[in-house]
């Protein structure tokens, strides 16, 4: 009899959330799966559905694979070097020759399986499409131990999803961040246990996959520069000056030019080579006060898929800025954003940011979700702290890494 493993079914673990359960029930409503029952009944109904036939079981297993790689996740991204082994990954036969023997069970290629302390491969796909390009998808898993003062210790399965985006030369790993994580022990003893984190497990998974394919990740300087530039471009995309503000600035264009001339000639007595810098500063100041005083703050969020709530950046002189908008209001409506906008534009890099994104499909969910993006030494982390569907995860990912093919 098929049953969803307790770790995945448990409400405390948040692997399978009510929105995911209700979406499945809605899709299979003709099989008498109801969307209005409570969580335990939803899980029981899906298990009963799986036990009706082998075909239904495979449908549920495929669904479970998908649910386990979406939701609440930490995502680690690393940049790949363009070596000869990357070219080999354009050959499906070559990939199959490496991955097929590595599968745990050729007859059950799903994350629903027997886990061990070693990270092992349960399923893989080779996919090419116009939207995401060519990619290799690896469904991996291992055992870890978790410990809580109230409930004690337990050994639990820990799925990790790794995806290689060949057109982007990026390797991306996902897993759930959990408190009290430790390396697996047959008999758990807290004093002897070795702690671990999602960050460490994702890093190990990426390293293992790179070794499997004989590929290498880029240097800290190369990766860091790339990710900081991508985050700046993403920030720029979602902070375009609203047309309402542009119209106000256009109406005052003549007086603005007079102000620039007066500052250049009458106040500071500057040579002409300073004009563009002065103009940029004056326009930034005018945009700032039009923006923070504009009564309808919705102009900074409407017709946009996302807007920033917080950002961190360091300029070429190592001056650091950290900006946060209160009560989840758009950062662009706050004075502090404009106080540091010029620095960001000059460096064209950003170290970290938090965004509010609109969902592609808000069925059974809130309309928006938050994402935190942090640039580390040689990788980038995306943190999804609430249930997020695959389509939303991919949208955020490509908003960050861009849609064009990488060429050095």
N, C-alpha and C positions, 0 to 999 in steps of 0.2 A: 504494500500500500504506500502510495506516495504521500509525503507530508513535507511541508516547508521546514527546514531546520530552525530550531528555536532561536538561534542567534539572529537569523535573518527575519524571522517572524516577530520577534520581541519588539514591543512598542518602545522600550527603553533604548534599544540600539538604533532605532530610526533608519534602518535599511529600507524597509518597506513601509511607506507612509500611507495614510488614508487617501490622499489624492491619487496615488498610484494604484491602490486597490480599487477605488471607485472608477478610475479610467478603464481599467481592465473589465470590470463588471459592466460598464456602459457599452463597451465594444462587443461583449458577449451576452447582451441582454436577452437575446432569443433563446439562450440556454438557461433561462430563469435565474440568472445572476442578478441580484438586486443591489442597487447603489445606495439605498437608504438604511441598510442595516449597520450595526456597529462593527468595529474593527475585528474582534474575534470571529464574528459571523462571516464577515467578508473573507477572511483567511480560510475558514472552514469550507465555505462555499467554493472557493477556488480549488482547494484540495479535492473536494468531491468531484468537481468538474474534471480535474486531471485524472482521477481514478475511473472515469467513465470509459476511456479508450486510450490506446497508445498514442493516437493522433492528438487527443486533448492534452495528454501528458507532455508531448513535445512542444505544444503551443505554450503551456505554462512554463516549461523549462527555458524556452526562448525568451519569454517575458521576464522570468526571474533573472536571466543573464543581463538583460537590459536594465532592469530596476536596480540591480546591484552596482552598476557602474555610473548611475546618475544619482540625483538626490543631494544629500549633504556631503560635500567632497572637498578635499584639498587636491589641487592639480599642480604638478611640478613640470616645468618646461625647460628643456635644454636644447641648445643649438648644436648641430652636428657639423663636423668637418667634412669637406668635400673630398674624401679619399676614394680610392679605386673600389672599395667594398660597397660604397653607396650605389655605384653604377650597377653592381651585381643584383641589387634589390629590385631592379626593373624586370628581372627574369623570374616569372612565377615558378618555374621548375626548380630553380636554385633555392627559392624560399621554401618550397614544399620539401625539398631534400633535407633542409635544416630543421624545419618545424615538425614535420610528421613524426619522426622518431622521438621527439621530445614530449609528445602528448601523453598525458597520464593514462587515458583510456580512449582508444579510437572508436569505441562503441558507445561512449557517453561523453560527448564533447560539450560539457556544460559546467558552470561554476558550482552546480549541485553535485558534489562528489566528495571523495575521501581526501582530506587535507593532511599534510605532514608538516614538520617544522621547516622543511626546505621549500623554497618558492618553486612551484611547478606550473607547467602550462596545461590548461584544461580545454582551451578552444582558441582558434585563430581564424582570421578572415583576411583575404587580400581584396581590396576594393579600389576601384577607380571610378570617379565621376567628375562632372564639370564643376561642381560646387566646391568640393574639398580636395580634389586631385587624387593622386595615387597614395594609398596608405595601407599599412600593415597593422592589424588590430590583434592584440594578444590578451587573452583573458587568463590571468594568473591567480594563484592563491597559495596561502600557507597558514599554519597555525601560529597563534600568538597566545600569550597569557594576559589576562586583565585582572586587576586587583582593586577592590574597593573595601574601605574599612567596615562598611555596614554589611556587605554581601559576601565578602571574602574573595577567593580567587576562582578563576575558571579558564579553561582552554577553549578558544573560539576560533572559527575560521575567519580569515582576513583576506578578502578578494582585492586584487590590484589589477587595474586595467592599464595597459601600455599601448600607445599608438604612435606609429612612425609616419609623419607626414613628409613624404619624399620630396614633393614639389617645394615644400617650405624648408626642408632640411631641419626638421624639428622632431624631437622625441618627447612625448607627452605622457605622463603617468598620473593616475588618479587612485585615491584611496580615501577612506573615511578617517577623519581625525578622531581619536578616542582618548579619554583620560585614563591614566593608570595602565599604560601598555608596557608589556615586558616580553623579552624573548621567550620562546616556548621552553618549558621545563616539564618533564614527565610528572614529577612530584614538586609542585610549586612551594618554594621556601622564600619568603619575602627578602630576608637578609642576604640571600645568595642570588636573588634575581637581578637580571640586567635590564634596565629600563630602555625603552625605545619610543619612537614617535612616528607619526605618519610621514614627516619630513625625511627621517632616516630610512624608513622602509621604501619610500618612493625612490630615494637616491640609490638604494641597493638594487631595486628592480630595474631601474634604467641602466645601471652598470652591468647587470646580468644580461640584459637584452643586447646591449652594445657588444659585450664579449661574445655572445651567441652569433652575432652577425659580423663580427670583426670590424665594427665601426667605432668612431671616436667622437667624443663631445668637444666643443670648441673651448679655447682658453678663456680664462676669467675676463680678461680685458675685451676680447672680441665679443663674447656673449653679453657681458654687462653693457657695453656700448649699444649693441643691437636692441636689447630689451628696453633700455632707458629711452632710446629713440622711438621705439614702437609705442611705448606708453605715452610719450609726449604727443605723438600723432593721434592717438586715441583721445587724449584729453582735448586736443585742438578740435577734433571732429565734433565732440559733444559740448563745446563751449563757443560755437560760432555766435557772433554778435546778432541778436534778434533784429528783424527788419524794423521793428518799432523803434529801437534804439538808433539804428542806422539812419532812419528818417529824421529823427531829432538832430542827429549830428550833421546831416546834410543841410538842414535848415540853417545851421549856424556855421556853415563852412567858411563864409566870407569873414565873419568875426574871428573864427579860429585862425585863419591866415594872418589877420591883423595882430592877434595875440602872439603868434609865433614870430612875426616880424619885430614886434615891440620887445619881446624877450631877447631876441638875437641882437638888435641894434641899440635899443634905448636902455635896457637893463643890464645885460651881461656883456655887451660889446664883443660878440663872438664872431669868428671867421665863418665863412659860408660852409666849410666842410662839417660844421656841427649841425647844420640845418635838419638833416634827416633824423638825427638823434633827438633833437629838440621837438621836432614835429611828432615823433613817436611818443614822447613823454606827454606832450600836451593832449594828443588824441586819446591816450590811455586815461588821462585824468578826466577828460570830458566824458568818455564812455563810462568811467567809474561812477561819476555822480549822477549821470542819467540813469544808470542801471540800478544803483542802490536806492534811488528815490522814486523809481517807477512803481506806481501803486499795484499793478497786476504782476505778481511774481510768476505767474503761469507762462509768461512769454519765454522764460528760461527752461521750460520743460515740455511745452506743447510741441507736437510734431517732431519730437526727438525720441529715440529709442532708449536713451540713457542720459544721465547728467551726474557730474561729480559732486560728492559730499565732502571729500577730504583729499589732500594731496601732500606729498613730500618731494622736495627737490633740493639739489645741491648744485651751485654754479661753479664755474671754472676757478673761482677763488675760494672754494670750499665753504661759502656762505650757505647756511641751511635754512630752508623755509618749511614750516608745517602749518597747513591751513585746514580748518574744520568748520563746516557750516552747522549751526545749531538746529536741533529738531528736524534733521533730515531735509532741510531746505537746500535748494541748489546753491552750491558754492559761488557760482557766477553772479549771484545777487548780493554778495557780501563785499565790503570794501577791501578786505584782506586779499581777495583774489587779484584785484587790480593792482594792489600795492606790490605784488610780486610777479605780475604777468610779464613784464618786460624781461625779468631775469630768466623766466622760463623760455621765452621766445629767443633770447640770446643763446642759451645753452642747448635748446631744443632737446632736452632730456628731462626725465622725471623718474624719481626713485620709488615712488609708491603712490597709490591712490585708491579711494573707495568710490564706487559708483552705485547709483540706483538705476536698475534696468527694468524696462517693461517686459512682461512675459509675452511670448508668442501666442500662447493659449492659456488663459487664466481659469479654465474650467476646474472647479474644486480647489482653486488656489487664490491667494491674494494676487492683485494685479501687478505687483512689483516685487523685486527681490534685490538684495544687496550683494555686491561682490567686492572683495578686497584684493588688490594686486600689489605684490611686494617684489621688488627686484633685489635678489641676493647676489653673492659674488659671481657665480657662473650659471645661475638659473633664475627662473621667475616662478613665483607661486601665486595661484589664483585660489582664493578661499570662498567657497559657497557654504554659507552657514545655515541655510534653510533649504527645504525641498526644492530642487531645480531639475526640470526635465532635460532630457538629452538635447532637444532642439535649442533650448535656452543656453545650455552649457556651450554648445558648438557656436552659437551666435556670439557669445561673449568672447570665446577663444579667438574667433576670426576677426572680431572687432579689435582685438589686441594685436594679433600677429599679422593682420592684413590679408588681403585676398590675392595679391600678386605673387608670382613665383620669385623666389630668392635667387639673385645672381650676384656673386662677389665681383 
